[in-house]
């Protein structure tokens, strides 16, 4: 199935190809990612486990932002988050808001948002499944009169 494959087959100890190292990495994980969802995570070690866990976090956030035209990751105590939510409300847009201080697994979501390029992590605004950015980027688009066309294109605004 792809594990325990020696890197070389030379039996001579002084041969440049000789090695006692065997790969224990399940190489087929990259070829059949859906198959490995059913394997317990204890099977994997170290870096592979971290990559699988991280990819799961990224997949979760990707799924969250692709389900709705406008998605905002926010914290209820953040004044800039409140400003951005008010801006969208004034446009008549009803964004999906994920309050990270009220959601289980918010640390994982924040780590994934950093990988997406959100820094600081809130507010993080996605329109049409694509990262727009934080408060500065959204306000800049609004001042350039580019925000409304983006919202229309994403299907969040019909006027």
C-alpha positions in Angstrom: 0.0 0.0 0.0 3.0 2.3 -0.1 4.6 1.9 3.3 7.9 0.5 4.2 9.4 0.8 0.7 13.2 1.0 0.9 14.8 4.0 -0.7 17.3 1.7 -2.4 18.0 -2.0 -2.8 21.8 -2.2 -2.6 23.0 -4.7 -0.1 26.6 -3.4 -0.1 27.1 -1.3 3.1 29.7 1.0 1.4 27.6 1.6 -1.7 26.4 5.2 -2.1 22.9 3.8 -2.6 23.0 1.8 0.6 20.8 2.9 3.4 19.1 1.3 6.3 16.4 4.0 6.2 13.0 2.8 5.2 10.2 5.1 4.4 7.2 4.7 6.8 5.3 7.5 5.1 2.1 6.3 3.5 2.8 7.5 0.0 -0.6 6.8 -1.3 -2.1 9.4 1.1 -1.3 12.0 -1.6 -2.9 10.0 -4.3 -6.1 9.0 -2.5 -6.9 11.7 0.1 -10.5 10.7 0.6 -9.5 7.1 1.5 -7.5 8.3 4.5 -10.4 10.1 6.2 -11.4 6.7 7.8 -7.9 5.9 9.1 -7.4 6.9 12.8 -5.0 9.8 13.2 -2.8 7.7 15.6 -1.6 5.9 12.5 0.2 8.9 11.2 3.2 10.6 12.9 4.9 13.9 13.2 4.9 16.1 10.2 2.3 14.1 8.2 -0.2 14.3 11.1 0.4 18.1 11.3 -0.2 18.4 7.6 -3.4 16.4 7.7 -4.7 18.3 10.6 -3.8 21.6 9.0 -5.4 20.7 5.7 -8.6 19.8 7.6 -8.6 23.3 9.2 -8.1 24.9 5.8 -10.8 22.7 4.2 -13.2 23.6 7.0 -12.7 27.4 6.5 -12.9 26.9 2.7 -16.2 25.1 3.0 -17.5 27.8 5.4 -16.7 30.7 2.9 -18.0 28.9 -0.2 -21.5 28.2 1.2 -22.6 31.9 1.2 -22.0 35.0 -0.9 -20.6 37.1 2.0 -18.9 35.6 5.0 -17.4 37.6 7.9 -15.2 36.1 10.6 -15.5 38.5 13.5 -15.3 38.8 17.3 -18.2 40.4 19.2 -15.8 42.7 21.1 -14.1 44.1 18.1 -15.1 47.6 17.1 -13.8 47.3 13.5 -15.7 44.1 13.1 -18.9 45.9 14.2 -18.1 48.7 11.7 -17.8 46.3 8.8 -20.9 44.4 9.7 -22.8 47.7 9.9 -21.5 48.7 6.5 -22.8 45.5 4.9 -26.1 46.0 6.8 -26.4 49.5 5.4 -26.0 48.1 1.9 -28.8 45.7 2.6 -26.5 42.7 2.5 -27.1 39.9 5.0 -23.6 38.3 5.5 -23.0 35.1 7.3 -21.1 36.1 10.4 -19.0 33.7 12.4 -18.2 35.2 15.8 -14.9 33.5 16.7 -15.3 34.3 20.4 -18.6 32.4 20.5 -17.7 29.3 18.3 -16.1 26.0 19.2 -12.8 25.4 17.4 -12.2 29.1 16.9 -8.4 28.8 17.4 -8.3 26.4 14.5 -10.3 28.8 12.4 -8.0 31.7 13.3 -4.9 29.6 12.4 -6.4 28.8 9.0 -7.3 32.5 8.5 -3.7 33.5 9.0 -2.7 31.0 6.3 -5.2 32.5 4.0 -3.5 35.8 4.5 -5.7 37.5 7.2 -3.5 39.5 9.5 -5.1 40.5 11.9 -7.5 37.6 11.8 -10.6 39.7 12.4 -12.5 41.0 10.7 -11.9 38.7 7.8 -14.3 39.3 4.9 -14.9 36.8 2.0 -17.0 37.8 -0.9 -17.9 35.1 -3.5 -15.7 32.6 -1.7 -12.6 34.9 -2.1 -10.7 36.7 0.6 -11.2 40.4 0.3 -9.3 41.2 3.5 -9.9 43.0 6.7 -11.4 46.3 7.6 -8.8 48.4 5.7 -9.3 46.5 2.5 -13.1 46.6 2.7 -13.2 50.3 3.5 -10.8 51.0 0.6 -13.0 49.1 -1.8 -16.0 51.0 -0.5 -14.3 54.4 -1.0 -13.3 53.4 -4.5 -16.9 52.4 -5.2 -15.7 48.8 -6.0 -17.5 47.1 -3.1 -21.1 47.2 -4.5 -20.1 45.7 -7.9 -18.3 42.9 -6.0 -21.4 42.2 -3.9 -23.6 42.2 -7.0 -21.3 39.8 -8.8 -21.3 37.4 -5.8 -25.1 37.5 -5.6 -25.3 39.2 -2.3 -26.9 42.4 -3.6 -29.6 42.7 -6.3 -30.1 46.4 -6.6 
